[in-house]
């Protein structure tokens, strides 16, 4: 009212100053890199687990014992589950396949409980999915993806099951194409698929890192280029030989308290480049110890990151500060080698209705910059993505965001953070229109390459090429609970691009030397020109 009562002349003086102050001190979305788009306003399910297939489709997967979703299965398909306390005769979908180019959805049929389960792609491109709660505790499932016009669906194995029940476990594909399944609630062991003769083997490290909050769940597992596993739980890490079931090395503890579920930060292995012998691990964010026990929603999250050269003879953690404290953030390896940190909250902890203050600002982590200059704040979103949300790199370079259900069942009313059924995509700055003339197009690439093979790809670019066009191989991880299981990016050794004709170039590439650098599987192959990636082509890497 005071402003309205000022003399008209004074208002004309104050108004420009007020607008200038607002524009200068308020975050202006247009001035920050990256753009957002809503792909699907109502997917019908909230995706707790998400994975991208070699057919450029996306598998979305939620719990099964959650009651009705908002997507029906095709008639007359229904699921009968005596363990489901909410809906024993269930005709609702709890898994979907999504086509991110058309935004179409197709319901899938999942039978056993997939709550807080784990997954990984096998060498033939089949998605292996393991564990869960109740009738899913020891279950092994497979999804063999197909073209959009196909009818591929989940298959639950009857001739094999896990040796130990796995709830909150982590999967990692190994150099020989088998999969290690590590940990889980009350499962301080490691087992493998296909099953090894000795079944599950004891892994005492998980006992040592368990506290009264169970901060050793969903351990961060990274396959190093020496073939061993870097396993991080709570605030500690070890180098684990999965063949001999031996801990080879204990790494120094990471300052800042627990970083795994339920005090969830996130972790990524940075791009492997050069001779691919050096592996750098980053662990960022997390909740304050005790927030989970106290069910505190307003305890500030950590804003620190630890970075360690896991293959160094004398590894130490280098500490950095993010622009925001963050729990439940997802770390997505981009085709350029930068890491996108997205989703999560700035207060509370992981668990049902235990977080607040959503962190809507994505952050770009640029590993090659000096300490203090590595983080760049990006354009904020508008949709809170808290507990049970996911982020996945798409072959076109966008990042898909799905899920967020901080409630035991689906809730949409009378809650601060409703169950989230929207699917979004975030486009990093490299997809900005003013960089379109730098974006390469892969014209030719082999469908299959062998380890150590020298092969050629051809690309076209609108503007003349200046410098080296990178060729980078990105895995398709299984994203859940703030960690992308099996995520890796390998930068190939390439020769300078050779002009073939107008706007077209030929590049000679050398495939990874062995399965420790890149396990056998399907990879998204990106050509990257001056920081701008192509649309990926899928290539199968074999022995």
C-alpha positions as CSV (number, residue, x, y, z in Angstrom):
1,X,0.0,0.0,0.0
2,X,2.9,2.3,0.8
3,X,4.1,2.1,-2.8
4,X,0.7,2.9,-4.2
5,X,0.4,6.0,-1.9
6,X,3.7,7.5,-3.2
7,X,3.4,10.5,-5.5
8,X,3.2,9.5,-9.1
9,X,6.6,11.1,-9.9
10,X,8.3,9.1,-7.1
11,X,6.7,5.9,-8.5
12,X,8.3,6.6,-11.9
13,X,11.7,6.9,-10.2
14,X,11.3,3.9,-8.0
15,X,9.8,1.4,-10.5
16,X,12.9,1.2,-12.9
17,X,15.2,0.8,-9.8
18,X,12.9,-2.0,-8.5
19,X,12.9,-3.8,-11.8
20,X,16.7,-3.5,-12.2
21,X,17.2,-4.8,-8.7
22,X,14.9,-7.8,-9.4
23,X,16.6,-8.6,-12.7
24,X,20.0,-8.4,-11.2
25,X,19.5,-10.4,-8.1
26,X,16.9,-13.0,-9.2
27,X,18.0,-16.2,-11.0
28,X,17.0,-15.7,-14.7
29,X,16.5,-19.0,-16.4
30,X,17.4,-17.7,-19.8
31,X,20.9,-16.7,-18.5
32,X,21.7,-20.3,-17.3
33,X,22.7,-23.1,-19.6
34,X,20.3,-26.0,-20.5
35,X,16.6,-26.3,-21.4
36,X,13.8,-28.4,-20.1
37,X,10.8,-30.1,-21.9
38,X,7.8,-32.0,-20.7
39,X,7.6,-35.2,-22.7
40,X,4.7,-37.0,-21.0
41,X,2.3,-35.3,-18.6
42,X,1.0,-38.6,-17.1
43,X,3.0,-41.8,-17.7
44,X,0.7,-43.8,-15.4
45,X,3.6,-45.0,-13.1
46,X,6.4,-43.4,-11.1
47,X,9.6,-45.0,-12.3
48,X,11.8,-46.2,-9.4
49,X,14.2,-48.0,-11.9
50,X,15.0,-46.8,-15.4
51,X,17.2,-48.2,-18.3
52,X,17.7,-47.3,-21.9
53,X,17.7,-50.1,-24.4
54,X,19.6,-50.6,-27.7
55,X,16.4,-50.0,-29.6
56,X,16.3,-46.4,-28.3
57,X,13.4,-47.3,-26.0
58,X,13.4,-46.9,-22.2
59,X,12.2,-49.4,-19.6
60,X,10.4,-47.9,-16.6
61,X,9.9,-50.0,-13.6
62,X,8.2,-49.4,-10.2
63,X,7.2,-51.5,-7.2
64,X,4.5,-54.1,-7.8
65,X,3.0,-54.1,-4.3
66,X,2.1,-50.4,-4.3
67,X,-1.6,-50.7,-5.1
68,X,-3.2,-49.3,-8.3
69,X,-1.0,-47.3,-10.6
70,X,-2.6,-44.9,-13.1
71,X,-2.0,-47.3,-16.1
72,X,-4.1,-50.4,-16.8
73,X,-2.7,-53.6,-18.3
74,X,-4.3,-54.7,-21.5
75,X,-7.3,-56.9,-20.9
76,X,-7.5,-59.6,-19.7
77,X,-4.0,-59.5,-18.1
78,X,-4.0,-59.2,-14.3
79,X,-1.6,-60.2,-11.6
80,X,-2.6,-62.4,-8.6
81,X,-0.4,-61.7,-5.6
82,X,-1.3,-63.0,-2.2
83,X,1.7,-61.0,-0.7
84,X,0.3,-57.7,-1.9
85,X,-1.3,-56.0,1.2
86,X,-3.0,-53.4,-1.0
87,X,-4.3,-55.1,-4.1
88,X,-4.2,-58.9,-4.4
89,X,-6.0,-59.0,-7.8
90,X,-4.0,-56.3,-9.7
91,X,-4.8,-55.3,-13.3
92,X,-2.6,-52.2,-13.2
93,X,0.8,-51.8,-14.9
94,X,3.9,-51.3,-12.8
95,X,6.3,-51.3,-15.7
96,X,6.3,-49.6,-19.1
97,X,8.4,-49.3,-22.2
98,X,8.7,-45.7,-23.4
99,X,9.6,-44.3,-26.9
100,X,11.3,-40.9,-26.3
101,X,11.1,-39.9,-29.9
102,X,7.3,-40.3,-30.2
103,X,6.5,-40.2,-26.4
104,X,4.4,-43.3,-26.7
105,X,4.1,-45.8,-23.8
106,X,3.3,-49.5,-23.7
107,X,2.4,-51.4,-20.5
108,X,4.6,-54.3,-19.4
109,X,3.7,-57.2,-17.1
110,X,5.8,-57.7,-14.0
111,X,4.8,-60.4,-11.5
112,X,7.0,-60.3,-8.5
113,X,7.9,-57.5,-6.2
114,X,10.7,-55.2,-7.6
115,X,10.9,-52.8,-4.7
116,X,14.4,-51.5,-4.4
117,X,15.9,-54.1,-6.7
118,X,18.9,-54.0,-9.0
119,X,19.8,-54.5,-12.6
120,X,22.3,-54.6,-15.4
121,X,22.4,-55.2,-19.2
122,X,24.0,-58.5,-20.3
123,X,26.4,-58.8,-23.3
124,X,23.5,-59.7,-25.6
125,X,21.5,-56.5,-24.6
126,X,19.1,-58.3,-22.3
127,X,18.3,-56.4,-19.2
128,X,19.0,-58.6,-16.1
129,X,16.8,-57.6,-13.1
130,X,17.4,-59.1,-9.6
131,X,15.9,-59.1,-6.2
132,X,13.3,-56.9,-4.4
133,X,11.1,-57.5,-1.5
134,X,8.6,-60.3,-0.5
135,X,8.1,-62.7,-3.4
136,X,10.8,-60.8,-5.4
137,X,13.5,-61.3,-2.7
138,X,15.4,-64.1,-4.6
139,X,13.9,-63.5,-8.0
140,X,15.8,-63.2,-11.3
141,X,14.0,-61.5,-14.2
142,X,14.9,-60.7,-17.8
143,X,13.7,-58.2,-20.4
144,X,14.9,-58.8,-23.9
145,X,14.2,-55.5,-25.7
146,X,12.7,-55.3,-29.2
147,X,11.6,-52.9,-31.8
148,X,8.7,-50.6,-30.9
149,X,6.3,-52.7,-32.9
150,X,7.4,-55.9,-31.0
151,X,5.7,-57.4,-28.0
152,X,8.7,-58.0,-25.7
153,X,7.9,-58.3,-22.1
154,X,9.3,-59.3,-18.7
155,X,10.2,-62.9,-18.2
156,X,10.6,-64.2,-14.6
157,X,13.0,-67.1,-14.4
158,X,11.7,-70.4,-12.9
159,X,14.9,-72.4,-13.3
160,X,17.2,-70.0,-11.4
161,X,17.1,-67.8,-8.3
162,X,19.5,-65.8,-6.2
163,X,21.5,-67.6,-3.5
164,X,20.8,-64.8,-1.1
165,X,17.8,-62.5,-1.1
166,X,18.8,-59.1,-2.4
167,X,17.0,-55.9,-1.3
168,X,19.0,-52.7,-2.0
169,X,21.8,-54.5,-3.9
170,X,24.0,-53.2,-6.7
171,X,24.8,-55.0,-10.0
172,X,28.0,-54.6,-12.1
173,X,28.9,-56.3,-15.4
174,X,32.4,-57.9,-15.3
175,X,35.1,-58.2,-18.0
176,X,33.8,-61.7,-19.0
177,X,30.2,-60.5,-19.3
178,X,29.0,-62.1,-16.1
179,X,27.4,-59.9,-13.5
180,X,28.4,-59.3,-9.9
181,X,25.5,-58.8,-7.5
182,X,26.8,-57.0,-4.4
183,X,25.2,-56.6,-1.0
184,X,21.7,-55.8,0.0
185,X,19.8,-55.6,3.3
186,X,21.1,-58.4,5.5
187,X,23.0,-59.8,2.6
188,X,26.7,-59.2,3.3
189,X,27.8,-61.2,0.3
190,X,28.5,-61.2,-3.4
191,X,27.1,-63.6,-6.0
192,X,27.1,-63.8,-9.7
193,X,25.0,-64.3,-12.8
194,X,25.3,-66.8,-14.4
195,X,25.6,-68.5,-11.0
196,X,29.1,-69.7,-10.0
197,X,29.6,-73.1,-8.4
198,X,30.2,-71.7,-4.9
199,X,27.0,-69.5,-5.0
200,X,27.2,-66.4,-2.8
201,X,30.6,-65.6,-1.1
202,X,30.9,-63.7,2.1
203,X,32.0,-60.1,1.8
204,X,32.9,-58.9,5.4
205,X,33.5,-55.3,4.2
206,X,29.7,-54.9,4.1
207,X,29.5,-56.0,7.7
208,X,32.2,-53.5,8.7
209,X,30.5,-50.6,7.0
210,X,27.0,-51.3,8.4
211,X,25.8,-48.9,11.1
212,X,22.6,-48.5,13.0
213,X,21.1,-46.7,9.9
214,X,22.3,-49.5,7.5
215,X,24.4,-47.0,5.5
216,X,26.0,-49.8,3.5
217,X,23.0,-50.4,1.2
218,X,23.1,-49.9,-2.6
219,X,27.0,-49.8,-2.4
220,X,28.7,-47.9,-5.2
221,X,30.4,-50.5,-7.4
222,X,32.7,-49.5,-10.2
223,X,34.7,-51.9,-12.5
224,X,38.2,-50.5,-12.8
225,X,40.3,-51.0,-15.9
226,X,42.6,-53.4,-14.0
227,X,39.6,-55.8,-13.7
228,X,39.0,-55.3,-10.0
229,X,36.0,-53.7,-8.3
230,X,36.0,-50.4,-6.4
231,X,33.3,-50.9,-3.8
232,X,32.2,-47.9,-1.7
233,X,29.9,-48.2,1.3
234,X,29.1,-45.8,4.1
235,X,32.3,-43.7,4.1
236,X,34.8,-46.3,3.1
237,X,36.0,-48.1,0.0
238,X,38.0,-51.2,-0.9
239,X,39.5,-52.7,-4.0
240,X,37.9,-56.1,-4.4
241,X,39.1,-59.1,-6.5
242,X,35.9,-60.8,-7.6
243,X,37.8,-63.9,-8.8
244,X,39.6,-64.7,-5.6
245,X,37.0,-63.0,-3.3
246,X,39.8,-61.0,-1.6
247,X,40.1,-57.3,-0.6
248,X,43.3,-56.1,-2.3
249,X,43.4,-52.6,-0.8
250,X,41.6,-50.4,1.7
251,X,41.2,-46.8,0.6
252,X,41.3,-43.9,3.1
253,X,37.9,-43.0,4.6
254,X,36.0,-40.2,2.9
255,X,35.3,-37.2,5.2
256,X,31.7,-36.0,5.6
257,X,29.8,-38.9,7.0
258,X,27.9,-41.7,5.2
259,X,27.2,-41.4,1.5
260,X,25.1,-44.5,0.7
261,X,21.5,-45.4,1.2
262,X,19.8,-44.2,3.3
263,X,22.2,-41.2,3.5
264,X,22.2,-41.1,-0.2
265,X,24.8,-39.2,-2.2
266,X,25.8,-40.5,-5.6
267,X,28.9,-41.6,-7.4
268,X,30.4,-41.9,-10.8
269,X,33.6,-43.1,-12.4
270,X,35.0,-40.4,-14.7
271,X,35.6,-41.1,-18.4
272,X,38.4,-43.5,-19.2
273,X,40.8,-41.9,-21.7
274,X,44.4,-42.0,-22.9
275,X,45.6,-45.6,-22.4
276,X,42.5,-46.3,-20.3
277,X,44.6,-47.4,-17.3
278,X,43.7,-44.6,-14.9
279,X,40.3,-44.6,-13.1
280,X,39.0,-41.6,-11.1
281,X,36.0,-42.0,-8.8
282,X,33.8,-39.1,-7.6
283,X,31.4,-39.4,-4.6
284,X,29.1,-36.4,-4.0
285,X,26.5,-35.3,-1.5
286,X,24.7,-37.2,1.2
287,X,22.7,-36.8,4.3
288,X,24.0,-36.0,7.8
289,X,24.4,-39.0,10.0
290,X,21.4,-39.4,12.2
291,X,18.9,-37.7,9.9
292,X,17.4,-41.1,9.0
293,X,17.1,-42.3,12.6
294,X,15.6,-39.1,13.7
295,X,13.3,-38.9,10.6
296,X,14.5,-35.3,10.2
297,X,13.3,-33.6,7.1
298,X,15.1,-30.3,7.6
299,X,18.7,-31.4,8.4
300,X,20.9,-29.8,5.7
301,X,22.5,-32.2,3.2
302,X,26.2,-32.4,2.5
303,X,27.6,-30.3,-0.3
304,X,31.0,-31.9,-0.5
305,X,32.5,-34.2,-3.2
306,X,35.4,-36.5,-2.8
307,X,37.5,-37.4,-5.8
308,X,40.1,-40.2,-5.8
309,X,42.4,-41.8,-8.3
310,X,41.4,-45.4,-7.6
311,X,44.3,-46.9,-9.6
312,X,47.0,-44.8,-8.0
313,X,49.6,-46.5,-5.8
314,X,49.0,-43.9,-3.1
315,X,45.3,-42.8,-3.5
316,X,44.0,-39.9,-1.5
317,X,40.6,-38.1,-1.5
318,X,40.6,-34.6,-3.0
319,X,37.7,-32.6,-1.5
320,X,35.5,-30.1,-3.4
321,X,32.3,-28.2,-2.7
322,X,29.2,-28.3,-4.8
323,X,27.1,-25.1,-5.2
324,X,24.3,-26.9,-3.3
325,X,24.1,-29.5,-0.6
326,X,22.3,-32.4,-2.2
327,X,20.9,-35.8,-1.3
328,X,19.4,-38.3,-3.8
329,X,21.1,-36.5,-6.7
330,X,21.8,-38.5,-9.8
331,X,25.1,-38.4,-11.6
332,X,24.8,-38.8,-15.3
333,X,27.9,-39.3,-17.5
334,X,27.4,-37.1,-20.6
335,X,29.0,-38.0,-24.0
336,X,31.6,-35.2,-23.5
337,X,33.0,-36.6,-20.3
338,X,31.3,-34.0,-18.1
339,X,29.0,-35.2,-15.4
340,X,25.4,-33.9,-14.9
341,X,24.3,-33.8,-11.2
342,X,20.5,-33.6,-11.2
343,X,17.4,-34.4,-9.0
344,X,17.4,-34.6,-5.2
345,X,16.8,-32.4,-2.2
346,X,18.9,-30.1,0.0
347,X,17.5,-31.3,3.3
348,X,16.6,-34.5,5.0
349,X,17.4,-38.0,4.1
350,X,16.3,-40.9,1.8
351,X,13.1,-42.7,2.8
352,X,9.4,-42.2,2.7
353,X,8.5,-38.5,3.3
354,X,11.9,-37.8,4.8
355,X,13.3,-35.0,2.6
356,X,12.4,-31.4,1.9
357,X,13.7,-28.3,0.0
358,X,14.0,-29.9,-3.5
359,X,17.2,-29.0,-5.4
360,X,15.8,-27.9,-8.7
361,X,19.1,-26.7,-10.1
362,X,21.2,-29.2,-12.1
363,X,24.9,-28.8,-11.8
364,X,27.5,-29.6,-14.5
365,X,30.7,-31.1,-13.1
366,X,33.6,-30.5,-15.5
367,X,36.4,-32.9,-14.5
368,X,39.2,-31.2,-16.5
369,X,38.8,-27.8,-14.9
370,X,40.9,-26.9,-11.8
371,X,39.5,-27.3,-8.3
372,X,37.1,-24.4,-7.6
373,X,36.0,-24.1,-11.2
374,X,34.6,-27.5,-11.9
375,X,30.9,-26.8,-11.0
376,X,28.5,-24.9,-13.2
377,X,24.9,-24.2,-12.2
378,X,22.4,-24.9,-14.9
379,X,18.8,-23.9,-15.7
380,X,16.5,-25.0,-12.9
381,X,13.6,-27.3,-13.4
382,X,10.1,-27.0,-11.9
383,X,9.3,-30.6,-10.9
384,X,10.7,-31.8,-7.6
385,X,12.5,-35.2,-8.1
386,X,13.0,-36.7,-4.6
387,X,12.9,-40.3,-3.4
388,X,12.6,-42.9,-6.1
389,X,13.5,-40.7,-9.1
390,X,15.8,-41.5,-11.9
391,X,18.0,-39.8,-14.6
392,X,19.3,-41.5,-17.8
393,X,21.3,-40.4,-20.8
394,X,19.4,-40.8,-24.1
395,X,21.1,-41.6,-27.4
396,X,20.2,-38.1,-28.7
397,X,22.2,-36.5,-25.9
398,X,19.2,-35.4,-23.7
399,X,18.8,-36.6,-20.1
400,X,15.6,-38.3,-19.3
401,X,14.0,-37.6,-15.8
402,X,11.3,-39.8,-14.4
403,X,9.8,-40.8,-11.1
404,X,9.7,-39.3,-7.6
405,X,7.4,-41.0,-5.2
406,X,8.3,-40.2,-1.6
407,X,5.2,-42.1,-0.3
408,X,4.5,-45.7,0.5
409,X,1.7,-45.7,-2.0
410,X,0.7,-43.3,-4.8
411,X,-0.5,-40.0,-3.3
412,X,-1.5,-37.0,-5.2
413,X,-3.5,-34.8,-2.8
414,X,-2.9,-33.2,0.6
415,X,0.8,-33.8,0.5
416,X,3.7,-31.3,-0.2
417,X,5.4,-33.6,-2.8
418,X,2.8,-35.7,-4.7
419,X,3.7,-38.9,-6.5
420,X,5.3,-37.7,-9.8
421,X,4.0,-39.2,-13.1
422,X,5.5,-36.7,-15.4
423,X,8.4,-37.6,-17.7
424,X,10.8,-34.8,-18.6
425,X,14.0,-34.3,-20.6
426,X,16.9,-31.9,-19.9
427,X,19.0,-30.7,-22.8
428,X,22.5,-29.7,-21.9
429,X,24.0,-26.6,-23.5
430,X,25.6,-28.6,-26.2
431,X,22.2,-29.1,-27.7
432,X,21.5,-25.3,-27.9
433,X,20.4,-24.1,-31.4
434,X,23.5,-21.9,-31.8
435,X,25.7,-25.1,-31.7
436,X,23.6,-27.1,-34.3
437,X,26.1,-26.4,-37.1
438,X,28.8,-28.0,-35.0
439,X,26.8,-31.2,-34.3
440,X,28.2,-34.2,-36.2
441,X,26.1,-36.9,-37.7
442,X,27.4,-40.4,-37.7
443,X,26.8,-41.6,-41.3
444,X,28.5,-45.0,-41.1
445,X,29.7,-47.2,-38.1
446,X,30.1,-50.9,-37.7
447,X,27.4,-52.7,-35.9
448,X,29.9,-54.9,-34.1
449,X,33.6,-54.3,-33.1
450,X,36.1,-56.6,-31.4
451,X,38.5,-55.7,-28.6
452,X,41.6,-53.9,-29.9
453,X,40.1,-53.7,-33.4
454,X,40.9,-50.6,-35.6
455,X,37.7,-49.5,-37.3
456,X,36.4,-46.5,-39.2
457,X,33.4,-44.3,-38.9
458,X,32.3,-41.6,-41.2
459,X,30.6,-38.4,-40.0
460,X,29.2,-35.2,-41.5
461,X,29.4,-31.8,-40.1
462,X,27.9,-28.5,-41.4
463,X,30.9,-26.3,-40.5
464,X,34.5,-27.3,-41.3
465,X,36.1,-29.5,-38.6
466,X,38.6,-27.8,-36.4
467,X,40.6,-30.0,-34.1
468,X,39.9,-33.7,-33.2
469,X,36.5,-35.2,-33.3
470,X,36.2,-37.6,-30.3
471,X,34.5,-41.0,-30.6
472,X,33.2,-42.0,-27.2
473,X,31.4,-45.1,-26.0
474,X,28.8,-44.8,-23.3
475,X,27.2,-47.7,-21.5
476,X,23.4,-47.9,-20.8
477,X,23.3,-48.2,-17.0
478,X,20.4,-49.3,-14.7
479,X,19.5,-46.1,-12.8
480,X,17.9,-46.4,-9.3
481,X,18.2,-44.8,-5.9
482,X,20.7,-42.1,-7.0
483,X,23.2,-44.5,-8.6
484,X,23.6,-45.7,-12.1
485,X,24.7,-49.3,-11.9
486,X,27.2,-50.2,-14.7
487,X,27.7,-46.6,-15.9
488,X,30.9,-45.9,-17.8
489,X,32.2,-43.7,-20.7
490,X,35.3,-44.7,-22.7
491,X,37.0,-42.2,-24.9
492,X,38.5,-44.1,-27.9
493,X,41.9,-43.5,-29.4
494,X,41.2,-41.8,-32.8
495,X,43.1,-40.3,-35.7
496,X,42.4,-36.8,-37.0
497,X,39.4,-36.7,-39.2
498,X,40.1,-37.0,-42.9
499,X,37.9,-35.1,-45.4
500,X,36.1,-37.4,-47.8
501,X,33.9,-34.9,-49.6
502,X,32.0,-31.7,-48.8
503,X,31.2,-31.8,-45.1
504,X,32.0,-35.5,-44.7
505,X,34.9,-37.0,-42.8
506,X,36.4,-40.4,-42.0
507,X,37.8,-41.2,-38.6
508,X,39.9,-44.2,-37.6
509,X,39.2,-45.5,-34.1
510,X,40.7,-48.2,-31.9
511,X,38.3,-50.3,-29.8
512,X,38.9,-50.8,-26.1
513,X,41.7,-53.4,-25.5
514,X,39.7,-55.7,-23.2
515,X,36.6,-56.3,-21.1
516,X,38.1,-54.6,-18.0
517,X,38.1,-51.3,-19.9
518,X,34.7,-51.9,-21.4
519,X,32.8,-55.1,-20.6
520,X,31.1,-56.9,-23.6
521,X,27.8,-55.3,-24.3
522,X,26.0,-52.7,-26.5
523,X,27.2,-49.2,-26.2
524,X,26.0,-45.8,-27.4
525,X,28.8,-44.5,-29.7
526,X,28.9,-40.7,-29.9
527,X,31.1,-38.5,-32.2
528,X,31.9,-35.3,-30.3
529,X,32.9,-32.2,-32.2
530,X,34.1,-29.2,-30.1
531,X,32.0,-30.4,-27.2
532,X,28.9,-31.1,-29.2
533,X,27.9,-34.8,-29.5
534,X,26.1,-36.5,-32.3
535,X,23.1,-38.7,-31.9
536,X,24.5,-42.0,-30.8
537,X,24.6,-45.2,-32.8
538,X,24.5,-48.5,-31.0
539,X,27.6,-50.8,-31.4
540,X,28.1,-54.2,-29.9
541,X,31.5,-54.8,-28.3
542,X,32.6,-58.4,-28.4
543,X,35.7,-60.6,-27.8
